[in-house]
Amino acid sequence: MSVTSYNPADPTDLVVEAPAPGAEGVAAAVARARAAQPGWLAAGAAARSAALGKAADAIAGRAEELAALMLREVGKPLSEARGEVGRAVAILRYYAQAPFGQVGELHDTAAGPGLLYTRRKPYGVAGLVTPWNFPLAIPVWKLAPALATGNTVVLKPAPEATALGLRLAELMDLPADVLTAVPGGAEEGTALVGAADIISFTGSTGVGRFVVRTAAERGVPVQAEMGGANTAIVLPGADIEQAAAHLAYAIAGYAGQKCTATGRVVAVGDTYGPLREALAKAIPAVEGGPVINEAARTKLAGAIDSAVAGGAVAVTGGQVPEQDGWFIEPTLLESVPEGHSLLTEEFFGPLAVLLPAADLDEALAIANATPHTLSASVHTTQLDVAMAAADRLNAGMVRINAPSSGVDFHLPFGGSGAASYGSREQGRAALEFYTTTRTVSLLPAGTI
């Protein structure tokens, strides 16, 4: 068996075909990683730090190559692809300092002589299952803290990002079996979830729930990021042109294929008309690219058609253009019928719904009326209103006067409800996830 990856802008262009190792091959990769882990940990903080720094330099040196491959393999616009390569480099350099960080705490005993201390230790082999939409940044923000803390890694990239996953592992050039990229699909992903000592997953809700169940049955730590139905709220007095520019990017940038993309826009009070007009101009101007494959485009077109059949109106877009590749027009719908899945679910494409709200209370109720609360944005000139909205939104990340589609890699990343499971990714939270705490009682000999 083999796994293939095609250019979504030119479906006849085969980017890579790689042999899929099957469940046995994944088990062997995990076994090799487990054997290599004690040596990787024993190499010490300086060695792990230097290895991550060297990997950052290697990726930076191949930035244009990787950006071009990202454009070809997953259809990411070149400007965004370059930005993602830069982010991957920055993440590696950030975590290259982590091996020198504090690994525990020292305490007095409750009574008598001796010491109590805690120490954080790696789990062993980290199994990482990653998506195609951020084919460098997401693998790196998982593997860098895992490696920094002394784990070894087996990475299973999405089939659509096979070439990038393999090239990433090659460029990092770590000691044998410390980092292994295994191409494949569901069989390989299932095998990895069933064998690794700690698991991090980013992908669809359905698969994520399977990953969580499997890990729970095995008793191993797991985190799962499963996307979001994200909402932007535009309040009276906001800079409408600026808000429209932010929202257009968050809706249509990279064809809306970001878990933090905006899927619902709530216009409060008299902002509806001006915002509608501004978005109708701004959204078509965004460089988005194709969606990842034919199935994704079919799903999006079907959602638009069913909403329109129920009375929705396209403010802009809504059509499948006659051109090669899996393109669909960036689309903003209004008057979407109550109960339609577009109001509560993620569709992972350049598609959003415009909704009215009488006041902030109604806008917040709309924003919170979905189990997939990952990210939200609030657009206002009033600080008190912004802070009140941030306190009342369920989303794991709230951005004020900024697109919903943005993250800071040195701070915790994750949502609430069905959007996420387990502890947060990125920043120091990731270092804690990839380690377990041991408490040691150190008492003098002869102590009763």
N, C-alpha and C positions, 0 to 999 in steps of 0.2 A: 504494500500500500504506500501511497505517497500523498503529500499535501501540496496543493497548488495555490498560487496567489496571482491575481490578474489586476491590471491597471483599470480602476473604475471609470476613468475618462476614455479609455479605449479597451473594451472588453476582449479584444483579440490579442492584446499584448500580455503574454505570459511573463510575469516578473521572475518567478522562481518555482521550481518543482523540487521538493525535497522528500526523501524517504521518511515515512512516519514510523517510529520505532515500535509502536504498539505498547500494550500494557507491560509486557516483559522487558522491553527496552527502557521504559520509564523506571520500572523497579530496579533495573541494573544501574541506571544513572543515580537514583537515590542511594543505592548501596555504596556506590563509589564516593558520592558526596559525604555520606556518613563516615566512611573510612578516612576521608581527607579532613574532616572537621576538627579533630583534636589537634592536628598539626597547624591548621590555620589559626586556631585560638592560641596555641602555644607560641606562635611566631611573635606575638606581642603587639602592643598598641602601635609602636612605631612602624612595624612592617605593614599592618593593616592600613594605617593612615597613608603611608607612602604608596601602597598599591592603589588606593582610591584616588589619590592625587595624580598618579601616573595615568590612570584610566581617564580622568577628566582631561588631561592634556592630549591624550590620544584621540578622544572624541572631538575636542576643539580643533585639532589638526585636520580632521576629516569633515568639518562642518558642512562644506558645500556638497560634498559627496552624499552625506546623510540627508541633507535637505532635499537634494534632487531625488534620492531614492524614496523619501517620504512623499514627495509630490507624485511620483510615479506609482508607488504601491498602494497608498491609501487616499490619494487625491487631495491632500492638504495643500492649500495655496502656499506658494513659495515663501512669502513673507512670514506666514505663521509657522511653516516648517523650520525656517531659520530660527525663529524665536524659540521653538521647542528644543532644538539642538542646544541653544544657549542655556535654556533652563536645565536640561539634563547635565550639562557641564557644571552649572552653579550648584545643583543638588549634590553632585559627587564631591565638590570642594567643600560644601557645608558639612557633609557627613565624614569627610576625611579628618576633621578635627574631633569627631565624637569618640574615637578610641582613647583619647586622653582625658575624657570626662570622668566625673565621679561615678563610682559603681556601687556605692552603698553608704551606710550610715553607721556611726559608732555610738554606743549607749552604755551607761552604767547599768549594772545589775540592780534588781529591785532591793536586794539585801546582800551584804557581805562583799567579799573581794571578787574580782573577775571582770570580764567585759562581755557585752553583747554587741554583735555587729551583723549587718545585713550585707549581702553581696549579690549583685545581678549577674546572672550567667545565661549564656545562649541556650536555646532549646536543642540545636543540632542542625537538621536540614530544614530550610525554609522552602516550601513549595509555593511558587508564585504563578498564578493564572491571570494573564493580562489581556486587555482588549486591543483593538486595532486603532482606535481613534487618537490616542496619544501613545504611539508605538515606541517612543524613547522615554518620554517623561515619566509615564506610569511605571514601566519596568524599573527605571532607575530610582524612583522615589520609594519603591519597595525593596529592591536589592541592596541599595547603598546602606540603609540602616541595618539591614540583616547582616551584611558582611562586616560592617563596622563593629558590631557587637560580638562577632566571632562565630556566627552561623555560616554554613555553606549554603548554596542556593541551587535549586533546579527551577528553571524558568520555562513555562509553557506559554509562548505568545499565541495570540489569536491566529488562525490560519491566514487571514487576510493580511497579516503583518509578519509573515514568516521570514522574509528576507531581512527586514529590519531587526527582528529579534536575534537572528543568527549573526548578523553583522555586529550588533551591539556586544554580544558575548565574545566575539572574535577580537574586537578592538580593545576590550577591557584587559585581555591578556593576563588573566590571573593564574596562579598555580593550578596544576592539573586537578580537575574535579571540584575546585572551589566554586566555580560558576559553570553550569551546564545549561544550554538552551536546547530544549527538545521540541522539534516541530510536531504538529499533529492537531487533532480535533478532539471530539468528545471522549474517545477511548483513552487518549493520552492524558487529558485533563482529569478524567475520573480516576485513573491510576495514580496520578500525582497526589490528588486529594486523599486517596486511600493509603498513601505511603509516607508522606512527609511528616515531620515532627511539629511543624507550625505552618499555617496556611493563610495566604493573603490572596483575595480574589477581587477582581473588578470586572463587571459584565452585567448581563441581564438579570432581572429579578428572579425569573424561574430557575435559572442555573444557580444563581446565588443562594437560593433557598436550599437547593440540593446540596451545595457545598457545605452550608452551615449544618444541615442535618447529618451529613456524613462525618464531619469533624466532631460534632457533639457525640455521636455514637462511638467514635474512637477515643474521645476524651482529650483531643488536642486543641490548642488555641486556634481561633479563626477570626478573621475580619473579612467582611464582604461589603463592597461598595456596589450599589445596584441602581444608580441613576436617580433622577428626580424630575418631577413635574413642577418646574420652578416659575415663580410669579414675580412680576415687576409691578410696583404700585407707584403711580404718578399723581402727586397731590397738587391742589391749587397753589399757584405761586411758583411752581417749579419752572426752571428754564426748559421750555418745551423743545426747543431745537437741540439742546444738549442731551436731554432725556431721549429724544428720538434717535439721535446718533448712537447713544449707548445701547438702546434697545434693539436697533436694527442690527448692530454687530452681534449682540447676544442671541438674536433670533436666527440670523442668516450666516454669520461667520462660520467658516468650515461647514457650510450646509447644515448648521444646527446640530452637528454630531458631537456634542459635548454634554456630559452629564449635568453641567451647570448652565446649559443654554436656557433662555427664557421661552416658556411655552404659553404663558398667560400674561396678558398686560391688562391691568386694572386701572382705568382712568377715573379719578375721583372728581365728582362735581362737574364744573364747567370746563375741565381739561379734555373731555372726550373729543369734541369737535376739532380743536387745534392739534391734539396729539394724533388723531386719526389722519389728518391731512399731512402732518409732518412725517409720519411713518410710511404713508403711501409713497412719499418721495424718497425716503432714506433707505428703505429695505431693498428695493431693486438695485441700488448702487453698491451694495456690499459684495465683495468678491468671496464667493462661497465654494465653488467647485461642485463636483458630483457627489451624490450619496454613494455609499460603499458598494452596493450591488443591486441587482435587479429586484431581489426580494424586498429590500428596503424601499426602493422607489414604488413598487407595487403597493406596499402597505401604506405609504404616505398618500399616494393618489387615491386609494380606496377610502382613507379617512376623510380626505377633502370631499370626495364625491358623496359620501354618506351624510356628511354635515350639510352640504349644499342641498341635497335631496330633502333634508329636514327643515330647510328654511334659512340656512346660513348664507352669507354673502361674502364674496372675496373682495376685500378692500384693495388688495394687490396680489398678483400671482395666481396660483391655482392650476396651472397648466403644465403638461409635460412637453418640453420643446422637442422639435424634430431635429435631433443631432445625435451623433455617436456618443456613447457613454451614458452613465446612469444619472442624468440631470433631471431636476425638477425645479420649477420656478419657486423662489422664496415667496411664501404665502402668509398673508394675514387675513383671518376670517372674523367677521362679526355676526351677531345674531345666531350663534351656534345654539342648537336646541338643548334645552335642559336635559340632563342625563346622558348626553353624548360623552364618549370616552375621552374626547379631546379636552374636556374640562377637568379631568382628574388624572389622566395617565400620560406617560412619556412616550413620544413617537419618534424621537431621535432623528429629526430632520428639520429643514428650514420652514417650520410651520408653527404659527402662534395664533392665539385667540384674543381678540380685543373685547373687554368687558367693562360695563359701566358700574360705578358704585356711588351711592349718595354721599357717603362720608367714610372716614378712616375705619370705623367699626365694621362697616360692611365690606370694605376692601380687605381687612384682615381676616374676616370670616371666609371670604373667597379664597384667599391665599392659603389658609389652613385647611381647606376642605379637600385634602388629598393625603393619602398615606405616604406619598413620595416627596417629603419635604427636605430637600437637600440645600438649595440655595434660593435666596430672594434678594431683590433690590428695591430700594425705596428712594424716590426722587422728590426732594423737597428743599426749600431754603430755610425751614424752621428746625432748629436744633432740638427743641423739646419734642416736636412731633417725630423726628427721626429716631430719637432715643426711645420714645414710647413704642413706636412700631417695632424697633429691634427687640424690645423686651417681650412683645406679645406674639411675634412670629414664631412658628414652630421650626423653621428652617435651621439647619445646623450652621449655616453661614449666611450672614446678612450684610449686604453691601449698600452703602448710602451714596447716592449720586455717582454710581459706577455700574457697569454691566454686571449682571449676575454671573456671567461666565468668566470668572477670574479667581485665582487662588494664590496664596502666599506660601511657598513651600516650607518656610520655617515655622509655620503655625499649624495647629491641628486642622485636619480636613475630614469632613464627614457630615452626614445628615441625621435625620431622626425618622422614626416610623419605619416604613418599608424601604427607605432609601439606603440605610446602612445597618450593619450588624457588627457588634464587637467594638473594640477600641478604635480611636482615631488614627488616621495615617498622618505622615509628615511631621516635621519638627521633632521636638523631644518626645512627643507621644509615640512616635514610631520606635524610638530606641527602647522605650518601656515595653512596647508590644512584643518585640523580638527577644526579650529577656525575661527570665523568671527570677524572683527574689528568694534567696535562702537566708534564714536567720540562724546564726551560730552563737552558741553559748560557750564562752571560753573561761573556764574556772581553774583555779590552781589545783594541782594534784592533792588528793586527800580531802577535798571539800565534800561535805555531806549535803 
